[in-house]
Amino acid sequence: MIDPNTLSLPDNATLLTRLSVARQCLNVLRHDPANPTCGQLINICLDLNVYASLVQQLQRSEEGRRLLSERPSLQGKELDLAALERLPPGTLGHEFARYFRDNKISPFETTLELKNDVDFIGKRYRETHDLLHVLTGYATDVMGEMELQAYALGNLGIRTAAFILMFSTLEHLKAPRSVGRSEYLRRVRAAYQRGRASQQFLDFPFEEHWETPVATLSARLCAPAQRMN
């Protein structure tokens, strides 16, 4: 078994090196899907160019430059879930805290050092995953997770999301589960299109909106979900 603490991505790593590290991360994630180190590292391995492009986009706006300068954190150690849950029902803070309680999971954590803006964007993408569940309304079951991956692919062009979707779709087509093949493909496609039609979420200051209603933020950041017949 690979020790995830020994894995790292060298500066200016070649494509071959990135793929090799990504493969090792995948081996860890098969046995430990929530591993924070490999979860972030595989995103950086596969999405280094995507994150670099996103950094360039962020540098062109005042909000983006502030995000890169301040590097806010949504890691578990930065969150007071008890205080957030005391906010009024329907607010982002309350619903975010309840999301963790209801799903019996903990907020994202990582031990990776942030050496540059690209590393920060990789971390920011990972730690906004659970917030996107709250805002988009996608569930945390397999279908909901694939919808969220499709949304992220459409919204940001994340290659890791495409990689996960490819393997999940192949497995689903071989052995469909509670959701039939045609419905699965329809929902994934709808989520991808919704992501493309939505405002990019990565530079949004979620930390400043704990008291804002989820419905308000969802209407601002997310295109309406397609109704499923």
PyMOL commands that set and color helices and strands:
alter all, ss='L'
color gray80, all
select helices_A, chain A and resi 4-6+15-31+36-58+62-70+76-78+81-85+92-103+117-127+129-136+142-156+159-174+181-197+206-208+214-221
alter helices_A, ss='H'
color red, helices_A
deselect
rebuild
show_as cartoon
